[in-house]
Amino acid sequence: MRQSGRASSRTSLWTSLQRGDVVTVLQKGVQCHKGTIDERSEDGHVIWVTDGIGDRRLFHIEDDYDLLIAVNVYAH
């Protein structure tokens, strides 16, 4: 079975996540959780995100979540 372009780009994004990355989790365009990546499955299909007060939630790629990843910009 061949993945659609959207599915393969989502998988690529989720597999690239590293512990400590700051993400915003969206479902149908609405923010549902924000925090740091605590852990990621090896295949990138499952992530655990911990928010600022320690609430740790599991997200599965097939549940149609979108992610926004915060980019650290350092001024030199």
N, CA, C, O and CB atoms as a CASP TS submission, in Angstrom:
PFRMAT TS
TARGET T0000
AUTHOR 0000-0000-0000
METHOD Language model
MODEL 1
PARENT N/A
ATOM      1  N   MET     1       0.845  -1.177   0.000  1.00  0.00           N
ATOM      2  CA  MET     1       0.000   0.000   0.000  1.00  0.00           C
ATOM      3  C   MET     1       0.892   1.242   0.000  1.00  0.00           C
ATOM      4  O   MET     1       1.828   1.326   0.795  1.00  0.00           O
ATOM      5  CB  MET     1      -0.962  -0.003   1.223  1.00  0.00           C
ATOM      6  N   ARG     2       0.623   2.173  -0.850  1.00  0.00           N
ATOM      7  CA  ARG     2       1.412   3.387  -0.981  1.00  0.00           C
ATOM      8  C   ARG     2       0.810   4.509  -0.151  1.00  0.00           C
ATOM      9  O   ARG     2      -0.407   4.700  -0.147  1.00  0.00           O
ATOM     10  CB  ARG     2       1.514   3.805  -2.446  1.00  0.00           C
ATOM     11  N   GLN     3       1.656   5.252   0.551  1.00  0.00           N
ATOM     12  CA  GLN     3       1.177   6.357   1.370  1.00  0.00           C
ATOM     13  C   GLN     3       0.904   7.568   0.501  1.00  0.00           C
ATOM     14  O   GLN     3       1.571   7.791  -0.509  1.00  0.00           O
ATOM     15  CB  GLN     3       2.189   6.703   2.466  1.00  0.00           C
ATOM     16  N   SER     4      -0.091   8.350   0.909  1.00  0.00           N
ATOM     17  CA  SER     4      -0.347   9.608   0.210  1.00  0.00           C
ATOM     18  C   SER     4       0.755  10.591   0.580  1.00  0.00           C
ATOM     19  O   SER     4       1.470  10.379   1.559  1.00  0.00           O
ATOM     20  CB  SER     4      -1.761  10.186   0.567  1.00  0.00           C
ATOM     21  N   GLY     5       0.896  11.659  -0.191  1.00  0.00           N
ATOM     22  CA  GLY     5       1.908  12.676   0.092  1.00  0.00           C
ATOM     23  C   GLY     5       1.776  13.251   1.476  1.00  0.00           C
ATOM     24  O   GLY     5       2.778  13.466   2.158  1.00  0.00           O
ATOM     25  N   ARG     6       0.547  13.505   1.909  1.00  0.00           N
ATOM     26  CA  ARG     6       0.326  14.075   3.236  1.00  0.00           C
ATOM     27  C   ARG     6       0.739  13.095   4.325  1.00  0.00           C
ATOM     28  O   ARG     6       1.374  13.476   5.309  1.00  0.00           O
ATOM     29  CB  ARG     6      -1.142  14.468   3.411  1.00  0.00           C
ATOM     30  N   ALA     7       0.371  11.822   4.142  1.00  0.00           N
ATOM     31  CA  ALA     7       0.717  10.812   5.151  1.00  0.00           C
ATOM     32  C   ALA     7       2.223  10.631   5.253  1.00  0.00           C
ATOM     33  O   ALA     7       2.766  10.524   6.353  1.00  0.00           O
ATOM     34  CB  ALA     7       0.052   9.471   4.820  1.00  0.00           C
ATOM     35  N   SER     8       2.899  10.597   4.111  1.00  0.00           N
ATOM     36  CA  SER     8       4.348  10.383   4.159  1.00  0.00           C
ATOM     37  C   SER     8       5.067  11.598   4.731  1.00  0.00           C
ATOM     38  O   SER     8       6.071  11.437   5.426  1.00  0.00           O
ATOM     39  CB  SER     8       4.887  10.068   2.762  1.00  0.00           C
ATOM     40  N   SER     9       4.579  12.819   4.458  1.00  0.00           N
ATOM     41  CA  SER     9       5.224  14.002   5.038  1.00  0.00           C
ATOM     42  C   SER     9       4.958  14.076   6.540  1.00  0.00           C
ATOM     43  O   SER     9       5.820  14.523   7.297  1.00  0.00           O
ATOM     44  CB  SER     9       4.722  15.289   4.345  1.00  0.00           C
ATOM     45  N   ARG    10       3.784  13.646   6.977  1.00  0.00           N
ATOM     46  CA  ARG    10       3.471  13.609   8.415  1.00  0.00           C
ATOM     47  C   ARG    10       4.395  12.601   9.103  1.00  0.00           C
ATOM     48  O   ARG    10       4.956  12.897  10.158  1.00  0.00           O
ATOM     49  CB  ARG    10       1.964  13.232   8.655  1.00  0.00           C
ATOM     50  N   THR    11       4.555  11.412   8.511  1.00  0.00           N
ATOM     51  CA  THR    11       5.435  10.398   9.089  1.00  0.00           C
ATOM     52  C   THR    11       6.861  10.919   9.170  1.00  0.00           C
ATOM     53  O   THR    11       7.541  10.718  10.177  1.00  0.00           O
ATOM     54  CB  THR    11       5.387   9.102   8.262  1.00  0.00           C
ATOM     55  N   SER    12       7.314  11.584   8.124  1.00  0.00           N
ATOM     56  CA  SER    12       8.660  12.148   8.107  1.00  0.00           C
ATOM     57  C   SER    12       8.833  13.171   9.227  1.00  0.00           C
ATOM     58  O   SER    12       9.867  13.191   9.895  1.00  0.00           O
ATOM     59  CB  SER    12       8.954  12.795   6.747  1.00  0.00           C
ATOM     60  N   LEU    13       7.834  14.014   9.434  1.00  0.00           N
ATOM     61  CA  LEU    13       7.889  15.021  10.495  1.00  0.00           C
ATOM     62  C   LEU    13       7.928  14.359  11.863  1.00  0.00           C
ATOM     63  O   LEU    13       8.770  14.707  12.692  1.00  0.00           O
ATOM     64  CB  LEU    13       6.686  15.970  10.403  1.00  0.00           C
ATOM     65  N   TRP    14       7.041  13.422  12.111  1.00  0.00           N
ATOM     66  CA  TRP    14       6.967  12.777  13.424  1.00  0.00           C
ATOM     67  C   TRP    14       8.238  11.989  13.712  1.00  0.00           C
ATOM     68  O   TRP    14       8.677  11.941  14.862  1.00  0.00           O
ATOM     69  CB  TRP    14       5.742  11.853  13.502  1.00  0.00           C
ATOM     70  N   THR    15       8.846  11.365  12.695  1.00  0.00           N
ATOM     71  CA  THR    15      10.078  10.596  12.914  1.00  0.00           C
ATOM     72  C   THR    15      11.255  11.504  13.203  1.00  0.00           C
ATOM     73  O   THR    15      12.228  11.069  13.820  1.00  0.00           O
ATOM     74  CB  THR    15      10.386   9.726  11.703  1.00  0.00           C
ATOM     75  N   SER    16      11.193  12.749  12.777  1.00  0.00           N
ATOM     76  CA  SER    16      12.306  13.676  12.993  1.00  0.00           C
ATOM     77  C   SER    16      12.293  14.301  14.386  1.00  0.00           C
ATOM     78  O   SER    16      13.268  14.940  14.782  1.00  0.00           O
ATOM     79  CB  SER    16      12.271  14.771  11.950  1.00  0.00           C
ATOM     80  N   LEU    17      11.212  14.127  15.129  1.00  0.00           N
ATOM     81  CA  LEU    17      11.105  14.741  16.451  1.00  0.00           C
ATOM     82  C   LEU    17      12.133  14.162  17.411  1.00  0.00           C
ATOM     83  O   LEU    17      12.439  12.970  17.385  1.00  0.00           O
ATOM     84  CB  LEU    17       9.698  14.551  17.014  1.00  0.00           C
ATOM     85  N   GLN    18      12.655  15.038  18.256  1.00  0.00           N
ATOM     86  CA  GLN    18      13.633  14.642  19.268  1.00  0.00           C
ATOM     87  C   GLN    18      13.130  15.055  20.643  1.00  0.00           C
ATOM     88  O   GLN    18      12.356  16.003  20.774  1.00  0.00           O
ATOM     89  CB  GLN    18      15.021  15.274  18.980  1.00  0.00           C
ATOM     90  N   ARG    19      13.570  14.345  21.654  1.00  0.00           N
ATOM     91  CA  ARG    19      13.222  14.696  23.033  1.00  0.00           C
ATOM     92  C   ARG    19      13.603  16.160  23.286  1.00  0.00           C
ATOM     93  O   ARG    19      14.713  16.584  22.966  1.00  0.00           O
ATOM     94  CB  ARG    19      13.944  13.747  24.054  1.00  0.00           C
ATOM     95  N   GLY    20      12.686  16.913  23.853  1.00  0.00           N
ATOM     96  CA  GLY    20      12.930  18.322  24.149  1.00  0.00           C
ATOM     97  C   GLY    20      12.381  19.282  23.110  1.00  0.00           C
ATOM     98  O   GLY    20      12.264  20.476  23.384  1.00  0.00           O
ATOM     99  N   ASP    21      12.035  18.784  21.905  1.00  0.00           N
ATOM    100  CA  ASP    21      11.420  19.663  20.905  1.00  0.00           C
ATOM    101  C   ASP    21      10.105  20.206  21.446  1.00  0.00           C
ATOM    102  O   ASP    21       9.336  19.474  22.069  1.00  0.00           O
ATOM    103  CB  ASP    21      11.188  18.908  19.565  1.00  0.00           C
ATOM    104  N   VAL    22       9.851  21.479  21.210  1.00  0.00           N
ATOM    105  CA  VAL    22       8.605  22.113  21.655  1.00  0.00           C
ATOM    106  C   VAL    22       7.604  22.042  20.514  1.00  0.00           C
ATOM    107  O   VAL    22       7.882  22.486  19.400  1.00  0.00           O
ATOM    108  CB  VAL    22       8.843  23.598  22.103  1.00  0.00           C
ATOM    109  N   VAL    23       6.420  21.472  20.808  1.00  0.00           N
ATOM    110  CA  VAL    23       5.398  21.300  19.779  1.00  0.00           C
ATOM    111  C   VAL    23       4.045  21.793  20.261  1.00  0.00           C
ATOM    112  O   VAL    23       3.753  21.822  21.456  1.00  0.00           O
ATOM    113  CB  VAL    23       5.302  19.838  19.362  1.00  0.00           C
ATOM    114  N   THR    24       3.236  22.177  19.293  1.00  0.00           N
ATOM    115  CA  THR    24       1.828  22.450  19.523  1.00  0.00           C
ATOM    116  C   THR    24       1.071  21.388  18.748  1.00  0.00           C
ATOM    117  O   THR    24       1.307  21.191  17.556  1.00  0.00           O
ATOM    118  CB  THR    24       1.417  23.918  19.081  1.00  0.00           C
ATOM    119  N   VAL    25       0.158  20.702  19.433  1.00  0.00           N
ATOM    120  CA  VAL    25      -0.621  19.634  18.807  1.00  0.00           C
ATOM    121  C   VAL    25      -1.988  20.207  18.439  1.00  0.00           C
ATOM    122  O   VAL    25      -2.681  20.792  19.272  1.00  0.00           O
ATOM    123  CB  VAL    25      -0.762  18.385  19.761  1.00  0.00           C
ATOM    124  N   LEU    26      -2.354  20.025  17.177  1.00  0.00           N
ATOM    125  CA  LEU    26      -3.624  20.526  16.667  1.00  0.00           C
ATOM    126  C   LEU    26      -4.485  19.370  16.185  1.00  0.00           C
ATOM    127  O   LEU    26      -3.979  18.386  15.645  1.00  0.00           O
ATOM    128  CB  LEU    26      -3.395  21.536  15.532  1.00  0.00           C
ATOM    129  N   GLN    27      -5.782  19.499  16.384  1.00  0.00           N
ATOM    130  CA  GLN    27      -6.718  18.544  15.802  1.00  0.00           C
ATOM    131  C   GLN    27      -7.804  19.347  15.115  1.00  0.00           C
ATOM    132  O   GLN    27      -8.515  20.129  15.747  1.00  0.00           O
ATOM    133  CB  GLN    27      -7.317  17.574  16.885  1.00  0.00           C
ATOM    134  N   LYS    28      -7.921  19.142  13.812  1.00  0.00           N
ATOM    135  CA  LYS    28      -8.855  19.900  12.971  1.00  0.00           C
ATOM    136  C   LYS    28      -8.604  21.394  13.094  1.00  0.00           C
ATOM    137  O   LYS    28      -9.545  22.188  13.101  1.00  0.00           O
ATOM    138  CB  LYS    28     -10.306  19.578  13.350  1.00  0.00           C
ATOM    139  N   GLY    29      -7.323  21.780  13.192  1.00  0.00           N
ATOM    140  CA  GLY    29      -6.938  23.184  13.239  1.00  0.00           C
ATOM    141  C   GLY    29      -7.040  23.851  14.593  1.00  0.00           C
ATOM    142  O   GLY    29      -6.746  25.040  14.718  1.00  0.00           O
ATOM    143  N   VAL    30      -7.452  23.106  15.615  1.00  0.00           N
ATOM    144  CA  VAL    30      -7.626  23.664  16.959  1.00  0.00           C
ATOM    145  C   VAL    30      -6.545  23.103  17.874  1.00  0.00           C
ATOM    146  O   VAL    30      -6.321  21.894  17.919  1.00  0.00           O
ATOM    147  CB  VAL    30      -9.046  23.346  17.523  1.00  0.00           C
ATOM    148  N   GLN    31      -5.868  24.006  18.610  1.00  0.00           N
ATOM    149  CA  GLN    31      -4.823  23.568  19.540  1.00  0.00           C
ATOM    150  C   GLN    31      -5.435  22.732  20.651  1.00  0.00           C
ATOM    151  O   GLN    31      -6.390  23.155  21.303  1.00  0.00           O
ATOM    152  CB  GLN    31      -4.067  24.781  20.132  1.00  0.00           C
ATOM    153  N   CYS    32      -4.877  21.534  20.867  1.00  0.00           N
ATOM    154  CA  CYS    32      -5.388  20.688  21.947  1.00  0.00           C
ATOM    155  C   CYS    32      -4.331  20.376  23.004  1.00  0.00           C
ATOM    156  O   CYS    32      -4.664  19.893  24.086  1.00  0.00           O
ATOM    157  CB  CYS    32      -5.924  19.396  21.374  1.00  0.00           C
ATOM    158  N   HIS    33      -3.066  20.647  22.702  1.00  0.00           N
ATOM    159  CA  HIS    33      -2.005  20.407  23.690  1.00  0.00           C
ATOM    160  C   HIS    33      -0.740  21.102  23.211  1.00  0.00           C
ATOM    161  O   HIS    33      -0.506  21.222  22.009  1.00  0.00           O
ATOM    162  CB  HIS    33      -1.754  18.871  23.904  1.00  0.00           C
ATOM    163  N   LYS    34       0.069  21.556  24.149  1.00  0.00           N
ATOM    164  CA  LYS    34       1.341  22.194  23.810  1.00  0.00           C
ATOM    165  C   LYS    34       2.350  21.808  24.873  1.00  0.00           C
ATOM    166  O   LYS    34       2.052  21.829  26.067  1.00  0.00           O
ATOM    167  CB  LYS    34       1.198  23.752  23.704  1.00  0.00           C
ATOM    168  N   GLY    35       3.553  21.455  24.427  1.00  0.00           N
ATOM    169  CA  GLY    35       4.584  21.089  25.386  1.00  0.00           C
ATOM    170  C   GLY    35       5.829  20.598  24.688  1.00  0.00           C
ATOM    171  O   GLY    35       6.090  20.928  23.531  1.00  0.00           O
ATOM    172  N   THR    36       6.598  19.799  25.418  1.00  0.00           N
ATOM    173  CA  THR    36       7.848  19.276  24.863  1.00  0.00           C
ATOM    174  C   THR    36       7.725  17.779  24.625  1.00  0.00           C
ATOM    175  O   THR    36       7.012  17.071  25.336  1.00  0.00           O
ATOM    176  CB  THR    36       9.037  19.575  25.805  1.00  0.00           C
ATOM    177  N   ILE    37       8.438  17.320  23.606  1.00  0.00           N
ATOM    178  CA  ILE    37       8.465  15.886  23.319  1.00  0.00           C
ATOM    179  C   ILE    37       9.213  15.209  24.458  1.00  0.00           C
ATOM    180  O   ILE    37      10.370  15.525  24.737  1.00  0.00           O
ATOM    181  CB  ILE    37       9.142  15.581  21.926  1.00  0.00           C
ATOM    182  N   ASP    38       8.535  14.275  25.110  1.00  0.00           N
ATOM    183  CA  ASP    38       9.135  13.514  26.197  1.00  0.00           C
ATOM    184  C   ASP    38       9.725  12.216  25.651  1.00  0.00           C
ATOM    185  O   ASP    38      10.783  11.768  26.093  1.00  0.00           O
ATOM    186  CB  ASP    38       8.091  13.220  27.301  1.00  0.00           C
ATOM    187  N   GLU    39       9.031  11.622  24.692  1.00  0.00           N
ATOM    188  CA  GLU    39       9.483  10.357  24.103  1.00  0.00           C
ATOM    189  C   GLU    39       8.790  10.186  22.763  1.00  0.00           C
ATOM    190  O   GLU    39       7.738  10.772  22.509  1.00  0.00           O
ATOM    191  CB  GLU    39       9.185   9.140  25.050  1.00  0.00           C
ATOM    192  N   ARG    40       9.408   9.362  21.898  1.00  0.00           N
ATOM    193  CA  ARG    40       8.840   9.052  20.587  1.00  0.00           C
ATOM    194  C   ARG    40       9.118   7.592  20.302  1.00  0.00           C
ATOM    195  O   ARG    40      10.208   7.093  20.581  1.00  0.00           O
ATOM    196  CB  ARG    40       9.432   9.973  19.463  1.00  0.00           C
ATOM    197  N   SER    41       8.132   6.907  19.745  1.00  0.00           N
ATOM    198  CA  SER    41       8.380   5.514  19.353  1.00  0.00           C
ATOM    199  C   SER    41       9.390   5.501  18.209  1.00  0.00           C
ATOM    200  O   SER    41       9.530   6.486  17.485  1.00  0.00           O
ATOM    201  CB  SER    41       7.049   4.796  18.931  1.00  0.00           C
ATOM    202  N   GLU    42      10.087   4.389  18.053  1.00  0.00           N
ATOM    203  CA  GLU    42      11.129   4.305  17.037  1.00  0.00           C
ATOM    204  C   GLU    42      10.589   4.559  15.634  1.00  0.00           C
ATOM    205  O   GLU    42      11.264   5.176  14.810  1.00  0.00           O
ATOM    206  CB  GLU    42      11.793   2.948  17.090  1.00  0.00           C
ATOM    207  N   ASP    43       9.368   4.085  15.357  1.00  0.00           N
ATOM    208  CA  ASP    43       8.792   4.279  14.025  1.00  0.00           C
ATOM    209  C   ASP    43       8.154   5.656  13.857  1.00  0.00           C
ATOM    210  O   ASP    43       7.706   6.001  12.763  1.00  0.00           O
ATOM    211  CB  ASP    43       7.760   3.206  13.750  1.00  0.00           C
ATOM    212  N   GLY    44       8.111   6.451  14.937  1.00  0.00           N
ATOM    213  CA  GLY    44       7.576   7.802  14.862  1.00  0.00           C
ATOM    214  C   GLY    44       6.067   7.894  14.852  1.00  0.00           C
ATOM    215  O   GLY    44       5.526   8.972  14.610  1.00  0.00           O
ATOM    216  N   HIS    45       5.369   6.800  15.105  1.00  0.00           N
ATOM    217  CA  HIS    45       3.909   6.827  15.060  1.00  0.00           C
ATOM    218  C   HIS    45       3.273   7.262  16.372  1.00  0.00           C
ATOM    219  O   HIS    45       2.098   7.627  16.400  1.00  0.00           O
ATOM    220  CB  HIS    45       3.392   5.476  14.685  1.00  0.00           C
ATOM    221  N   VAL    46       4.037   7.227  17.454  1.00  0.00           N
ATOM    222  CA  VAL    46       3.521   7.599  18.775  1.00  0.00           C
ATOM    223  C   VAL    46       4.486   8.582  19.416  1.00  0.00           C
ATOM    224  O   VAL    46       5.699   8.371  19.419  1.00  0.00           O
ATOM    225  CB  VAL    46       3.324   6.343  19.684  1.00  0.00           C
ATOM    226  N   ILE    47       3.925   9.668  19.965  1.00  0.00           N
ATOM    227  CA  ILE    47       4.737  10.622  20.724  1.00  0.00           C
ATOM    228  C   ILE    47       4.073  10.882  22.069  1.00  0.00           C
ATOM    229  O   ILE    47       2.854  10.777  22.207  1.00  0.00           O
ATOM    230  CB  ILE    47       4.924  11.953  19.936  1.00  0.00           C
ATOM    231  N   TRP    48       4.891  11.222  23.052  1.00  0.00           N
ATOM    232  CA  TRP    48       4.415  11.647  24.357  1.00  0.00           C
ATOM    233  C   TRP    48       4.841  13.091  24.521  1.00  0.00           C
ATOM    234  O   TRP    48       6.011  13.430  24.343  1.00  0.00           O
ATOM    235  CB  TRP    48       4.972  10.737  25.517  1.00  0.00           C
ATOM    236  N   VAL    49       3.880  13.944  24.862  1.00  0.00           N
ATOM    237  CA  VAL    49       4.129  15.374  25.007  1.00  0.00           C
ATOM    238  C   VAL    49       3.779  15.780  26.430  1.00  0.00           C
ATOM    239  O   VAL    49       2.688  15.489  26.922  1.00  0.00           O
ATOM    240  CB  VAL    49       3.308  16.203  23.969  1.00  0.00           C
ATOM    241  N   THR    50       4.730  16.464  27.093  1.00  0.00           N
ATOM    242  CA  THR    50       4.524  16.933  28.459  1.00  0.00           C
ATOM    243  C   THR    50       4.404  18.446  28.445  1.00  0.00           C
ATOM    244  O   THR    50       5.264  19.141  27.904  1.00  0.00           O
ATOM    245  CB  THR    50       5.679  16.479  29.392  1.00  0.00           C
ATOM    246  N   ASP    51       3.319  18.960  29.051  1.00  0.00           N
ATOM    247  CA  ASP    51       3.113  20.408  29.061  1.00  0.00           C
ATOM    248  C   ASP    51       3.828  21.054  30.240  1.00  0.00           C
ATOM    249  O   ASP    51       4.534  20.379  30.989  1.00  0.00           O
ATOM    250  CB  ASP    51       1.617  20.736  29.109  1.00  0.00           C
ATOM    251  N   GLY    52       3.646  22.350  30.404  1.00  0.00           N
ATOM    252  CA  GLY    52       4.347  23.124  31.421  1.00  0.00           C
ATOM    253  C   GLY    52       4.022  22.766  32.861  1.00  0.00           C
ATOM    254  O   GLY    52       4.790  23.094  33.766  1.00  0.00           O
ATOM    255  N   ILE    53       2.890  22.095  33.089  1.00  0.00           N
ATOM    256  CA  ILE    53       2.538  21.710  34.461  1.00  0.00           C
ATOM    257  C   ILE    53       2.711  20.209  34.700  1.00  0.00           C
ATOM    258  O   ILE    53       2.301  19.685  35.736  1.00  0.00           O
ATOM    259  CB  ILE    53       1.099  22.115  34.766  1.00  0.00           C
ATOM    260  N   GLY    54       3.325  19.523  33.725  1.00  0.00           N
ATOM    261  CA  GLY    54       3.634  18.113  33.907  1.00  0.00           C
ATOM    262  C   GLY    54       2.593  17.142  33.379  1.00  0.00           C
ATOM    263  O   GLY    54       2.732  15.932  33.560  1.00  0.00           O
ATOM    264  N   ASP    55       1.542  17.654  32.724  1.00  0.00           N
ATOM    265  CA  ASP    55       0.535  16.769  32.129  1.00  0.00           C
ATOM    266  C   ASP    55       1.147  16.098  30.910  1.00  0.00           C
ATOM    267  O   ASP    55       1.506  16.772  29.944  1.00  0.00           O
ATOM    268  CB  ASP    55      -0.764  17.557  31.742  1.00  0.00           C
ATOM    269  N   ARG    56       1.268  14.774  30.946  1.00  0.00           N
ATOM    270  CA  ARG    56       1.904  14.008  29.863  1.00  0.00           C
ATOM    271  C   ARG    56       0.818  13.275  29.083  1.00  0.00           C
ATOM    272  O   ARG    56       0.035  12.510  29.646  1.00  0.00           O
ATOM    273  CB  ARG    56       2.966  12.995  30.425  1.00  0.00           C
ATOM    274  N   ARG    57       0.790  13.528  27.764  1.00  0.00           N
ATOM    275  CA  ARG    57      -0.235  12.906  26.921  1.00  0.00           C
ATOM    276  C   ARG    57       0.397  12.174  25.756  1.00  0.00           C
ATOM    277  O   ARG    57       1.441  12.575  25.243  1.00  0.00           O
ATOM    278  CB  ARG    57      -1.222  13.955  26.405  1.00  0.00           C
ATOM    279  N   LEU    58      -0.247  11.101  25.347  1.00  0.00           N
ATOM    280  CA  LEU    58       0.190  10.283  24.226  1.00  0.00           C
ATOM    281  C   LEU    58      -0.635  10.658  22.992  1.00  0.00           C
ATOM    282  O   LEU    58      -1.850  10.837  23.078  1.00  0.00           O
ATOM    283  CB  LEU    58       0.050   8.762  24.554  1.00  0.00           C
ATOM    284  N   PHE    59       0.042  10.776  21.842  1.00  0.00           N
ATOM    285  CA  PHE    59      -0.630  11.058  20.582  1.00  0.00           C
ATOM    286  C   PHE    59      -0.181  10.039  19.552  1.00  0.00           C
ATOM    287  O   PHE    59       1.001   9.705  19.474  1.00  0.00           O
ATOM    288  CB  PHE    59      -0.337  12.501  20.098  1.00  0.00           C
ATOM    289  N   HIS    60      -1.125   9.544  18.761  1.00  0.00           N
ATOM    290  CA  HIS    60      -0.827   8.572  17.709  1.00  0.00           C
ATOM    291  C   HIS    60      -1.035   9.232  16.362  1.00  0.00           C
ATOM    292  O   HIS    60      -2.026   9.930  16.150  1.00  0.00           O
ATOM    293  CB  HIS    60      -1.714   7.302  17.843  1.00  0.00           C
ATOM    294  N   ILE    61      -0.101   9.011  15.453  1.00  0.00           N
ATOM    295  CA  ILE    61      -0.103   9.668  14.150  1.00  0.00           C
ATOM    296  C   ILE    61      -1.392   9.400  13.361  1.00  0.00           C
ATOM    297  O   ILE    61      -1.846  10.262  12.608  1.00  0.00           O
ATOM    298  CB  ILE    61       1.098   9.208  13.342  1.00  0.00           C
ATOM    299  N   GLU    62      -1.972   8.227  13.527  1.00  0.00           N
ATOM    300  CA  GLU    62      -3.172   7.878  12.763  1.00  0.00           C
ATOM    301  C   GLU    62      -4.437   8.528  13.290  1.00  0.00           C
ATOM    302  O   GLU    62      -5.499   8.378  12.687  1.00  0.00           O
ATOM    303  CB  GLU    62      -3.352   6.396  12.755  1.00  0.00           C
ATOM    304  N   ASP    63      -4.351   9.250  14.406  1.00  0.00           N
ATOM    305  CA  ASP    63      -5.514   9.949  14.949  1.00  0.00           C
ATOM    306  C   ASP    63      -5.680  11.332  14.342  1.00  0.00           C
ATOM    307  O   ASP    63      -6.446  12.151  14.850  1.00  0.00           O
ATOM    308  CB  ASP    63      -5.400  10.061  16.455  1.00  0.00           C
ATOM    309  N   ASP    64      -4.957  11.593  13.251  1.00  0.00           N
ATOM    310  CA  ASP    64      -5.097  12.804  12.439  1.00  0.00           C
ATOM    311  C   ASP    64      -4.739  14.090  13.186  1.00  0.00           C
ATOM    312  O   ASP    64      -5.413  15.109  13.038  1.00  0.00           O
ATOM    313  CB  ASP    64      -6.506  12.906  11.931  1.00  0.00           C
ATOM    314  N   TYR    65      -3.676  14.034  13.988  1.00  0.00           N
ATOM    315  CA  TYR    65      -3.165  15.236  14.641  1.00  0.00           C
ATOM    316  C   TYR    65      -2.162  15.923  13.721  1.00  0.00           C
ATOM    317  O   TYR    65      -1.447  15.267  12.963  1.00  0.00           O
ATOM    318  CB  TYR    65      -2.511  14.892  16.008  1.00  0.00           C
ATOM    319  N   ASP    66      -2.121  17.235  13.795  1.00  0.00           N
ATOM    320  CA  ASP    66      -1.091  18.013  13.115  1.00  0.00           C
ATOM    321  C   ASP    66      -0.193  18.614  14.181  1.00  0.00           C
ATOM    322  O   ASP    66      -0.627  18.859  15.307  1.00  0.00           O
ATOM    323  CB  ASP    66      -1.712  19.125  12.197  1.00  0.00           C
ATOM    324  N   LEU    67       1.060  18.849  13.819  1.00  0.00           N
ATOM    325  CA  LEU    67       2.024  19.409  14.767  1.00  0.00           C
ATOM    326  C   LEU    67       2.621  20.685  14.227  1.00  0.00           C
ATOM    327  O   LEU    67       2.896  20.800  13.033  1.00  0.00           O
ATOM    328  CB  LEU    67       3.131  18.404  15.074  1.00  0.00           C
ATOM    329  N   LEU    68       2.818  21.639  15.105  1.00  0.00           N
ATOM    330  CA  LEU    68       3.626  22.814  14.828  1.00  0.00           C
ATOM    331  C   LEU    68       4.843  22.693  15.720  1.00  0.00           C
ATOM    332  O   LEU    68       4.714  22.491  16.927  1.00  0.00           O
ATOM    333  CB  LEU    68       2.835  24.163  15.080  1.00  0.00           C
ATOM    334  N   ILE    69       6.016  22.814  15.139  1.00  0.00           N
ATOM    335  CA  ILE    69       7.253  22.689  15.908  1.00  0.00           C
ATOM    336  C   ILE    69       7.864  24.066  16.083  1.00  0.00           C
ATOM    337  O   ILE    69       8.081  24.785  15.108  1.00  0.00           O
ATOM    338  CB  ILE    69       8.254  21.727  15.213  1.00  0.00           C
ATOM    339  N   ALA    70       8.143  24.435  17.335  1.00  0.00           N
ATOM    340  CA  ALA    70       8.778  25.716  17.627  1.00  0.00           C
ATOM    341  C   ALA    70      10.227  25.661  17.173  1.00  0.00           C
ATOM    342  O   ALA    70      10.919  24.666  17.387  1.00  0.00           O
ATOM    343  CB  ALA    70       8.684  26.059  19.139  1.00  0.00           C
ATOM    344  N   VAL    71      10.673  26.723  16.555  1.00  0.00           N
ATOM    345  CA  VAL    71      12.043  26.806  16.080  1.00  0.00           C
ATOM    346  C   VAL    71      12.795  27.768  16.972  1.00  0.00           C
ATOM    347  O   VAL    71      12.367  28.904  17.178  1.00  0.00           O
ATOM    348  CB  VAL    71      12.105  27.252  14.597  1.00  0.00           C
ATOM    349  N   ASN    72      13.920  27.310  17.500  1.00  0.00           N
ATOM    350  CA  ASN    72      14.758  28.183  18.326  1.00  0.00           C
ATOM    351  C   ASN    72      15.580  29.088  17.420  1.00  0.00           C
ATOM    352  O   ASN    72      16.299  28.620  16.538  1.00  0.00           O
ATOM    353  CB  ASN    72      15.687  27.350  19.262  1.00  0.00           C
ATOM    354  N   VAL    73      15.464  30.377  17.649  1.00  0.00           N
ATOM    355  CA  VAL    73      16.244  31.340  16.866  1.00  0.00           C
ATOM    356  C   VAL    73      17.131  32.088  17.849  1.00  0.00           C
ATOM    357  O   VAL    73      16.649  32.732  18.782  1.00  0.00           O
ATOM    358  CB  VAL    73      15.315  32.333  16.048  1.00  0.00           C
ATOM    359  N   TYR    74      18.428  31.991  17.623  1.00  0.00           N
ATOM    360  CA  TYR    74      19.377  32.638  18.510  1.00  0.00           C
ATOM    361  C   TYR    74      19.945  33.869  17.812  1.00  0.00           C
ATOM    362  O   TYR    74      20.392  33.796  16.667  1.00  0.00           O
ATOM    363  CB  TYR    74      20.508  31.659  18.926  1.00  0.00           C
ATOM    364  N   ALA    75      19.923  34.993  18.510  1.00  0.00           N
ATOM    365  CA  ALA    75      20.532  36.216  17.965  1.00  0.00           C
ATOM    366  C   ALA    75      22.004  36.223  18.342  1.00  0.00           C
ATOM    367  O   ALA    75      22.357  35.982  19.496  1.00  0.00           O
ATOM    368  CB  ALA    75      19.810  37.509  18.497  1.00  0.00           C
ATOM    369  N   HIS    76      22.850  36.495  17.381  1.00  0.00           N
ATOM    370  CA  HIS    76      24.297  36.525  17.630  1.00  0.00           C
ATOM    371  C   HIS    76      24.809  37.930  17.505  1.00  0.00           C
ATOM    372  O   HIS    76      26.004  38.168  17.678  1.00  0.00           O
ATOM    373  CB  HIS    76      25.047  35.604  16.663  1.00  0.00           C
TER
END
